[in-house]
Amino acid sequence: MRTYVGGHQVVSDTDFIELALGTPVELWLGVEGESEMERAARLDAARDILADNPGFPDDAIQIAAEAIEEYAPELLNTIPLTRPTARRRTRKAVAA
């Protein structure tokens, strides 16, 4: 089954996040191995987005809170792990 959000096909969890935020996740988190120049450009673009949309951080927090609330049972579904009991070694009689 295919999922569409606003006419865009969603193929991964990252797609849902990007469509909810309206920006790529990498813009906010960066990418491994980016240069100082790339990082500066990314942060500059992020500042521009925040300047144009002052309510963006609140919207992002609300989206995150709603996701946590909806998926909390799965996120917090843990099962206790029991410690294996130590095996007792028994000595076998040695035949002479």
N, CA, C and O atoms as a printed pandas DataFrame, in Angstrom:
     atom_number atom_name residue_name chain_id  residue_number  x_coord  y_coord  z_coord
0              1         N          MET        A               1    0.842   -1.170    0.000
1              2        CA          MET        A               1    0.000    0.000    0.000
2              3         C          MET        A               1    0.891    1.237    0.000
3              4         O          MET        A               1    1.892    1.283    0.715
4              5         N          ARG        A               2    0.539    2.217   -0.780
5              6        CA          ARG        A               2    1.314    3.441   -0.871
6              7         C          ARG        A               2    0.701    4.519    0.016
7              8         O          ARG        A               2   -0.515    4.581    0.197
8              9         N          THR        A               3    1.560    5.355    0.558
9             10        CA          THR        A               3    1.106    6.458    1.402
10            11         C          THR        A               3    1.490    7.765    0.736
11            12         O          THR        A               3    2.615    7.941    0.270
12            13         N          TYR        A               4    0.523    8.683    0.701
13            14        CA          TYR        A               4    0.763    9.996    0.115
14            15         C          TYR        A               4    0.422   11.067    1.136
15            16         O          TYR        A               4   -0.569   10.964    1.859
16            17         N          VAL        A               5    1.251   12.091    1.186
17            18        CA          VAL        A               5    0.996   13.247    2.042
18            19         C          VAL        A               5    1.102   14.473    1.151
19            20         O          VAL        A               5    2.167   14.768    0.609
20            21         N          GLY        A               6   -0.006   15.184    1.004
21            22        CA          GLY        A               6   -0.006   16.394    0.183
22            23         C          GLY        A               6    0.451   16.140   -1.243
23            24         O          GLY        A               6    1.134   16.977   -1.834
24            25         N          GLY        A               7    0.083   14.998   -1.801
25            26        CA          GLY        A               7    0.457   14.689   -3.166
26            27         C          GLY        A               7    1.842   14.089   -3.322
27            28         O          GLY        A               7    2.237   13.742   -4.435
28            29         N          HIS        A               8    2.585   13.958   -2.243
29            30        CA          HIS        A               8    3.928   13.382   -2.288
30            31         C          HIS        A               8    3.887   11.960   -1.746
31            32         O          HIS        A               8    3.297   11.707   -0.696
32            33         N          GLN        A               9    4.512   11.036   -2.462
33            34        CA          GLN        A               9    4.568    9.659   -1.990
34            35         C          GLN        A               9    5.612    9.532   -0.890
35            36         O          GLN        A               9    6.746    9.989   -1.029
36            37         N          VAL        A              10    5.210    8.910    0.187
37            38        CA          VAL        A              10    6.096    8.692    1.330
38            39         C          VAL        A              10    6.631    7.271    1.241
39            40         O          VAL        A              10    5.865    6.308    1.196
40            41         N          VAL        A              11    7.961    7.152    1.217
41            42        CA          VAL        A              11    8.558    5.823    1.125
42            43         C          VAL        A              11    9.396    5.469    2.345
43            44         O          VAL        A              11    9.874    4.341    2.457
44            45         N          SER        A              12    9.582    6.424    3.269
45            46        CA          SER        A              12   10.385    6.138    4.463
46            47         C          SER        A              12    9.927    7.021    5.616
47            48         O          SER        A              12    9.154    7.962    5.430
48            49         N          ASP        A              13   10.418    6.701    6.807
49            50        CA          ASP        A              13   10.119    7.529    7.981
50            51         C          ASP        A              13   10.659    8.940    7.794
51            52         O          ASP        A              13   10.045    9.915    8.228
52            53         N          THR        A              14   11.809    9.039    7.149
53            54        CA          THR        A              14   12.417   10.350    6.909
54            55         C          THR        A              14   11.519   11.205    6.028
55            56         O          THR        A              14   11.432   12.417    6.224
56            57         N          ASP        A              15   10.849   10.585    5.057
57            58        CA          ASP        A              15    9.931   11.333    4.205
58            59         C          ASP        A              15    8.804   11.946    5.029
59            60         O          ASP        A              15    8.425   13.096    4.803
60            61         N          PHE        A              16    8.264   11.185    5.985
61            62        CA          PHE        A              16    7.211   11.724    6.847
62            63         C          PHE        A              16    7.714   12.941    7.617
63            64         O          PHE        A              16    7.021   13.953    7.718
64            65         N          ILE        A              17    8.913   12.834    8.151
65            66        CA          ILE        A              17    9.480   13.946    8.923
66            67         C          ILE        A              17    9.688   15.160    8.036
67            68         O          ILE        A              17    9.337   16.277    8.414
68            69         N          GLU        A              18   10.259   14.944    6.851
69            70        CA          GLU        A              18   10.512   16.069    5.946
70            71         C          GLU        A              18    9.213   16.730    5.519
71            72         O          GLU        A              18    9.145   17.957    5.442
72            73         N          LEU        A              19    8.179   15.943    5.240
73            74        CA          LEU        A              19    6.900   16.526    4.841
74            75         C          LEU        A              19    6.234   17.250    6.010
75            76         O          LEU        A              19    5.581   18.274    5.812
76            77         N          ALA        A              20    6.393   16.730    7.217
77            78        CA          ALA        A              20    5.821   17.397    8.393
78            79         C          ALA        A              20    6.532   18.718    8.674
79            80         O          ALA        A              20    5.893   19.718    9.002
80            81         N          LEU        A              21    7.856   18.715    8.544
81            82        CA          LEU        A              21    8.623   19.930    8.821
82            83         C          LEU        A              21    8.637   20.889    7.639
83            84         O          LEU        A              21    8.745   22.102    7.814
84            85         N          GLY        A              22    8.528   20.341    6.448
85            86        CA          GLY        A              22    8.620   21.181    5.260
86            87         C          GLY        A              22   10.049   21.451    4.832
87            88         O          GLY        A              22   10.284   22.245    3.920
88            89         N          THR        A              23   10.994   20.810    5.469
89            90        CA          THR        A              23   12.411   20.964    5.128
90            91         C          THR        A              23   13.095   19.613    5.273
91            92         O          THR        A              23   12.615   18.749    6.007
92            93         N          PRO        A              24   14.199   19.426    4.586
93            94        CA          PRO        A              24   14.926   18.167    4.758
94            95         C          PRO        A              24   15.553   18.065    6.155
95            96         O          PRO        A              24   16.005   19.061    6.720
96            97         N          VAL        A              25   15.569   16.870    6.685
97            98        CA          VAL        A              25   16.132   16.635    8.022
98            99         C          VAL        A              25   17.607   17.041    8.068
99           100         O          VAL        A              25   18.086   17.554    9.079
100          101         N          GLU        A              26   18.317   16.807    6.968
101          102        CA          GLU        A              26   19.752   17.115    6.926
102          103         C          GLU        A              26   20.028   18.595    7.155
103          104         O          GLU        A              26   21.104   18.964    7.625
104          105         N          LEU        A              27   19.058   19.444    6.823
105          106        CA          LEU        A              27   19.253   20.883    7.035
106          107         C          LEU        A              27   19.467   21.177    8.519
107          108         O          LEU        A              27   20.262   22.048    8.873
108          109         N          TRP        A              28   18.777   20.471    9.365
109          110        CA          TRP        A              28   18.849   20.731   10.804
110          111         C          TRP        A              28   19.908   19.882   11.495
111          112         O          TRP        A              28   20.517   20.316   12.472
112          113         N          LEU        A              29   20.124   18.676   10.990
113          114        CA          LEU        A              29   21.055   17.766   11.655
114          115         C          LEU        A              29   22.432   17.716   11.019
115          116         O          LEU        A              29   23.395   17.276   11.647
116          117         N          GLY        A              30   22.528   18.163    9.780
117          118        CA          GLY        A              30   23.804   18.095    9.078
118          119         C          GLY        A              30   24.040   16.705    8.529
119          120         O          GLY        A              30   23.238   15.793    8.731
120          121         N          VAL        A              31   25.138   16.561    7.842
121          122        CA          VAL        A              31   25.509   15.260    7.289
122          123         C          VAL        A              31   26.945   14.954    7.683
123          124         O          VAL        A              31   27.754   15.859    7.891
124          125         N          GLU        A              32   27.239   13.708    7.779
125          126        CA          GLU        A              32   28.585   13.286    8.169
126          127         C          GLU        A              32   29.583   13.713    7.097
127          128         O          GLU        A              32   29.346   13.536    5.902
128          129         N          GLY        A              33   30.686   14.271    7.540
129          130        CA          GLY        A              33   31.753   14.644    6.628
130          131         C          GLY        A              33   31.564   15.972    5.914
131          132         O          GLY        A              33   32.289   16.267    4.964
132          133         N          GLU        A              34   30.592   16.786    6.356
133          134        CA          GLU        A              34   30.416   18.066    5.678
134          135         C          GLU        A              34   31.568   19.007    6.024
135          136         O          GLU        A              34   32.110   18.974    7.128
136          137         N          SER        A              35   31.923   19.839    5.059
137          138        CA          SER        A              35   33.026   20.775    5.275
138          139         C          SER        A              35   32.534   21.957    6.101
139          140         O          SER        A              35   31.331   22.130    6.299
140          141         N          GLU        A              36   33.467   22.760    6.575
141          142        CA          GLU        A              36   33.104   23.957    7.335
142          143         C          GLU        A              36   32.269   24.902    6.485
143          144         O          GLU        A              36   31.341   25.536    6.987
144          145         N          MET        A              37   32.599   24.999    5.188
145          146        CA          MET        A              37   31.852   25.879    4.292
146          147         C          MET        A              37   30.422   25.363    4.095
147          148         O          MET        A              37   29.471   26.144    4.075
148          149         N          GLU        A              38   30.281   24.047    3.952
149          150        CA          GLU        A              38   28.949   23.451    3.809
150          151         C          GLU        A              38   28.139   23.634    5.089
151          152         O          GLU        A              38   26.943   23.922    5.041
152          153         N          ARG        A              39   28.795   23.464    6.222
153          154        CA          ARG        A              39   28.109   23.640    7.511
154          155         C          ARG        A              39   27.650   25.076    7.681
155          156         O          ARG        A              39   26.524   25.317    8.116
156          157         N          ALA        A              40   28.497   26.022    7.348
157          158        CA          ALA        A              40   28.131   27.436    7.458
158          159         C          ALA        A              40   26.949   27.763    6.545
159          160         O          ALA        A              40   26.037   28.485    6.948
160          161         N          ALA        A              41   26.959   27.238    5.321
161          162        CA          ALA        A              41   25.852   27.483    4.390
162          163         C          ALA        A              41   24.563   26.850    4.906
163          164         O          ALA        A              41   23.490   27.445    4.799
164          165         N          ARG        A              42   24.667   25.648    5.462
165          166        CA          ARG        A              42   23.490   24.964    6.010
166          167         C          ARG        A              42   22.898   25.738    7.172
167          168         O          ARG        A              42   21.684   25.933    7.244
168          169         N          LEU        A              43   23.756   26.177    8.083
169          170        CA          LEU        A              43   23.279   26.941    9.235
170          171         C          LEU        A              43   22.703   28.286    8.813
171          172         O          LEU        A              43   21.735   28.756    9.411
172          173         N          ASP        A              44   23.280   28.910    7.797
173          174        CA          ASP        A              44   22.757   30.167    7.280
174          175         C          ASP        A              44   21.357   29.966    6.706
175          176         O          ASP        A              44   20.461   30.777    6.939
176          177         N          ALA        A              45   21.178   28.886    5.960
177          178        CA          ALA        A              45   19.857   28.586    5.402
178          179         C          ALA        A              45   18.850   28.312    6.522
179          180         O          ALA        A              45   17.702   28.750    6.447
180          181         N          ALA        A              46   19.274   27.598    7.546
181          182        CA          ALA        A              46   18.389   27.315    8.683
182          183         C          ALA        A              46   17.993   28.608    9.392
183          184         O          ALA        A              46   16.838   28.774    9.784
184          185         N          ARG        A              47   18.942   29.518    9.556
185          186        CA          ARG        A              47   18.619   30.810   10.180
186          187         C          ARG        A              47   17.606   31.581    9.346
187          188         O          ARG        A              47   16.694   32.199    9.896
188          189         N          ASP        A              48   17.756   31.553    8.020
189          190        CA          ASP        A              48   16.802   32.236    7.138
190          191         C          ASP        A              48   15.402   31.649    7.289
191          192         O          ASP        A              48   14.417   32.386    7.343
192          193         N          ILE        A              49   15.316   30.329    7.357
193          194        CA          ILE        A              49   14.010   29.677    7.514
194          195         C          ILE        A              49   13.387   30.070    8.844
195          196         O          ILE        A              49   12.195   30.368    8.905
196          197         N          LEU        A              50   14.178   30.074    9.906
197          198        CA          LEU        A              50   13.650   30.461   11.219
198          199         C          LEU        A              50   13.237   31.925   11.246
199          200         O          LEU        A              50   12.259   32.273   11.908
200          201         N          ALA        A              51   13.962   32.789   10.542
201          202        CA          ALA        A              51   13.602   34.206   10.487
202          203         C          ALA        A              51   12.284   34.403    9.734
203          204         O          ALA        A              51   11.469   35.249   10.102
204          205         N          ASP        A              52   12.088   33.613    8.676
205          206        CA          ASP        A              52   10.852   33.726    7.892
206          207         C          ASP        A              52    9.665   33.063    8.571
207          208         O          ASP        A              52    8.518   33.430    8.312
208          209         N          ASN        A              53    9.926   32.094    9.435
209          210        CA          ASN        A              53    8.864   31.332   10.104
210          211         C          ASN        A              53    9.137   31.277   11.602
211          212         O          ASN        A              53    9.608   30.253   12.098
212          213         N          PRO        A              54    8.855   32.352   12.334
213          214        CA          PRO        A              54    9.187   32.365   13.766
214          215         C          PRO        A              54    8.463   31.290   14.581
215          216         O          PRO        A              54    8.927   30.932   15.664
216          217         N          GLY        A              55    7.346   30.772   14.089
217          218        CA          GLY        A              55    6.618   29.740   14.816
218          219         C          GLY        A              55    7.097   28.335   14.520
219          220         O          GLY        A              55    6.565   27.368   15.064
220          221         N          PHE        A              56    8.108   28.211   13.652
221          222        CA          PHE        A              56    8.595   26.892   13.237
222          223         C          PHE        A              56    9.044   26.019   14.405
223          224         O          PHE        A              56    8.649   24.854   14.462
224          225         N          PRO        A              57    9.853   26.525   15.340
225          226        CA          PRO        A              57   10.262   25.650   16.458
226          227         C          PRO        A              57    9.071   25.120   17.256
227          228         O          PRO        A              57    9.060   23.955   17.654
228          229         N          ASP        A              58    8.076   25.963   17.491
229          230        CA          ASP        A              58    6.896   25.504   18.223
230          231         C          ASP        A              58    6.141   24.439   17.440
231          232         O          ASP        A              58    5.664   23.461   18.015
232          233         N          ASP        A              59    6.030   24.629   16.116
233          234        CA          ASP        A              59    5.358   23.636   15.281
234          235         C          ASP        A              59    6.105   22.307   15.314
235          236         O          ASP        A              59    5.490   21.245   15.416
236          237         N          ALA        A              60    7.432   22.371   15.229
237          238        CA          ALA        A              60    8.241   21.153   15.245
238          239         C          ALA        A              60    8.097   20.424   16.578
239          240         O          ALA        A              60    8.002   19.197   16.611
240          241         N          ILE        A              61    8.080   21.172   17.665
241          242        CA          ILE        A              61    7.909   20.566   18.991
242          243         C          ILE        A              61    6.539   19.924   19.105
243          244         O          ILE        A              61    6.410   18.837   19.667
244          245         N          GLN        A              62    5.509   20.583   18.576
245          246        CA          GLN        A              62    4.163   20.022   18.617
246          247         C          GLN        A              62    4.078   18.723   17.815
247          248         O          GLN        A              62    3.471   17.750   18.262
248          249         N          ILE        A              63    4.683   18.712   16.642
249          250        CA          ILE        A              63    4.696   17.498   15.819
250          251         C          ILE        A              63    5.398   16.363   16.570
251          252         O          ILE        A              63    4.910   15.234   16.596
252          253         N          ALA        A              64    6.532   16.669   17.171
253          254        CA          ALA        A              64    7.275   15.642   17.915
254          255         C          ALA        A              64    6.465   15.138   19.106
255          256         O          ALA        A              64    6.424   13.936   19.367
256          257         N          ALA        A              65    5.826   16.048   19.822
257          258        CA          ALA        A              65    5.023   15.653   20.987
258          259         C          ALA        A              65    3.849   14.779   20.566
259          260         O          ALA        A              65    3.541   13.794   21.238
260          261         N          GLU        A              66    3.192   15.123   19.467
261          262        CA          GLU        A              66    2.073   14.314   18.985
262          263         C          GLU        A              66    2.545   12.925   18.557
263          264         O          GLU        A              66    1.866   11.930   18.813
264          265         N          ALA        A              67    3.697   12.858   17.913
265          266        CA          ALA        A              67    4.233   11.557   17.490
266          267         C          ALA        A              67    4.575   10.698   18.698
267          268         O          ALA        A              67    4.287    9.502   18.714
268          269         N          ILE        A              68    5.184   11.300   19.702
269          270        CA          ILE        A              68    5.533   10.558   20.918
270          271         C          ILE        A              68    4.265   10.077   21.611
271          272         O          ILE        A              68    4.194    8.934   22.062
272          273         N          GLU        A              69    3.261   10.954   21.694
273          274        CA          GLU        A              69    2.010   10.580   22.351
274          275         C          GLU        A              69    1.331    9.422   21.615
275          276         O          GLU        A              69    0.819    8.495   22.243
276          277         N          GLU        A              70    1.330    9.481   20.286
277          278        CA          GLU        A              70    0.665    8.445   19.505
278          279         C          GLU        A              70    1.410    7.118   19.564
279          280         O          GLU        A              70    0.788    6.057   19.613
280          281         N          TYR        A              71    2.737    7.174   19.560
281          282        CA          TYR        A              71    3.525    5.947   19.496
282          283         C          TYR        A              71    4.177    5.577   20.818
283          284         O          TYR        A              71    5.028    4.688   20.845
284          285         N          ALA        A              72    3.810    6.227   21.914
285          286        CA          ALA        A              72    4.427    5.954   23.214
286          287         C          ALA        A              72    4.339    4.486   23.611
287          288         O          ALA        A              72    5.322    3.936   24.108
288          289         N          PRO        A              73    3.196    3.832   23.410
289          290        CA          PRO        A              73    3.166    2.421   23.819
290          291         C          PRO        A              73    4.240    1.585   23.120
291          292         O          PRO        A              73    4.869    0.730   23.742
292          293         N          GLU        A              74    4.445    1.835   21.822
293          294        CA          GLU        A              74    5.463    1.073   21.100
294          295         C          GLU        A              74    6.862    1.502   21.517
295          296         O          GLU        A              74    7.768    0.675   21.618
296          297         N          LEU        A              75    7.036    2.805   21.760
297          298        CA          LEU        A              75    8.352    3.302   22.144
298          299         C          LEU        A              75    8.762    2.800   23.517
299          300         O          LEU        A              75    9.935    2.523   23.765
300          301         N          LEU        A              76    7.788    2.685   24.401
301          302        CA          LEU        A              76    8.081    2.311   25.781
302          303         C          LEU        A              76    7.770    0.849   26.068
303          304         O          LEU        A              76    7.828    0.419   27.220
304          305         N          ASN        A              77    7.446    0.090   25.046
305          306        CA          ASN        A              77    7.116   -1.313   25.226
306          307         C          ASN        A              77    8.402   -2.101   25.457
307          308         O          ASN        A              77    9.099   -2.484   24.518
308          309         N          THR        A              78    8.683   -2.325   26.696
309          310        CA          THR        A              78    9.895   -3.070   27.030
310          311         C          THR        A              78    9.519   -4.347   27.766
311          312         O          THR        A              78    8.479   -4.431   28.419
312          313         N          ILE        A              79   10.357   -5.295   27.649
313          314        CA          ILE        A              79   10.159   -6.527   28.401
314          315         C          ILE        A              79   11.393   -6.748   29.255
315          316         O          ILE        A              79   12.520   -6.611   28.782
316          317         N          PRO        A              80   11.176   -7.086   30.502
317          318        CA          PRO        A              80   12.336   -7.288   31.365
318          319         C          PRO        A              80   13.123   -8.517   30.931
319          320         O          PRO        A              80   12.558   -9.561   30.604
320          321         N          LEU        A              81   14.391   -8.367   30.938
321          322        CA          LEU        A              81   15.259   -9.500   30.619
322          323         C          LEU        A              81   15.696  -10.145   31.919
323          324         O          LEU        A              81   16.133   -9.468   32.850
324          325         N          THR        A              82   15.575  -11.439   31.969
325          326        CA          THR        A              82   15.984  -12.146   33.179
326          327         C          THR        A              82   17.417  -12.604   33.012
327          328         O          THR        A              82   17.861  -12.929   31.911
328          329         N          ARG        A              83   18.117  -12.623   34.103
329          330        CA          ARG        A              83   19.494  -13.101   34.070
330          331         C          ARG        A              83   19.478  -14.618   34.029
331          332         O          ARG        A              83   18.724  -15.268   34.754
332          333         N          PRO        A              84   20.308  -15.160   33.186
333          334        CA          PRO        A              84   20.369  -16.633   33.176
334          335         C          PRO        A              84   20.918  -17.123   34.513
335          336         O          PRO        A              84   21.835  -16.534   35.085
336          337         N          THR        A              85   20.348  -18.187   34.979
337          338        CA          THR        A              85   20.828  -18.735   36.253
338          339         C          THR        A              85   22.161  -19.432   36.007
339          340         O          THR        A              85   22.386  -20.042   34.962
340          341         N          ALA        A              86   23.008  -19.326   36.970
341          342        CA          ALA        A              86   24.328  -19.955   36.850
342          343         C          ALA        A              86   24.158  -21.462   36.916
343          344         O          ALA        A              86   23.437  -21.988   37.764
344          345         N          ARG        A              87   24.821  -22.131   36.024
345          346        CA          ARG        A              87   24.747  -23.595   36.022
346          347         C          ARG        A              87   25.681  -24.145   37.083
347          348         O          ARG        A              87   26.823  -23.709   37.223
348          349         N          ARG        A              88   25.188  -25.074   37.797
349          350        CA          ARG        A              88   26.026  -25.705   38.808
350          351         C          ARG        A              88   26.770  -26.845   38.155
351          352         O          ARG        A              88   26.194  -27.682   37.459
352          353         N          ARG        A              89   28.039  -26.854   38.393
353          354        CA          ARG        A              89   28.865  -27.929   37.834
354          355         C          ARG        A              89   28.860  -29.097   38.811
355          356         O          ARG        A              89   29.101  -28.947   40.009
356          357         N          THR        A              90   28.587  -30.213   38.270
357          358        CA          THR        A              90   28.616  -31.402   39.121
358          359         C          THR        A              90   29.883  -32.175   38.823
359          360         O          THR        A              90   30.315  -32.287   37.675
360          361         N          ARG        A              91   30.454  -32.692   39.859
361          362        CA          ARG        A              91   31.679  -33.467   39.698
362          363         C          ARG        A              91   31.291  -34.914   39.449
363          364         O          ARG        A              91   30.476  -35.497   40.164
364          365         N          LYS        A              92   31.876  -35.451   38.454
365          366        CA          LYS        A              92   31.635  -36.855   38.154
366          367         C          LYS        A              92   32.737  -37.682   38.808
367          368         O          LYS        A              92   33.898  -37.278   38.864
368          369         N          ALA        A              93   32.354  -38.798   39.276
369          370        CA          ALA        A              93   33.333  -39.675   39.911
370          371         C          ALA        A              93   34.305  -40.173   38.863
371          372         O          ALA        A              93   33.911  -40.578   37.769
372          373         N          VAL        A              94   35.558  -40.139   39.205
373          374        CA          VAL        A              94   36.579  -40.586   38.281
374          375         C          VAL        A              94   36.873  -42.049   38.582
375          376         O          VAL        A              94   37.190  -42.405   39.717
376          377         N          ALA        A              95   36.769  -42.880   37.578
377          378        CA          ALA        A              95   37.008  -44.319   37.747
378          379         C          ALA        A              95   38.499  -44.561   37.841
379          380         O          ALA        A              95   39.283  -43.975   37.095
380          381         N          ALA        A              96   38.875  -45.408   38.739
381          382        CA          ALA        A              96   40.305  -45.695   38.925
382          383         C          ALA        A              96   40.784  -46.845   38.135
383          384         O          ALA        A              96   41.964  -47.190   38.200
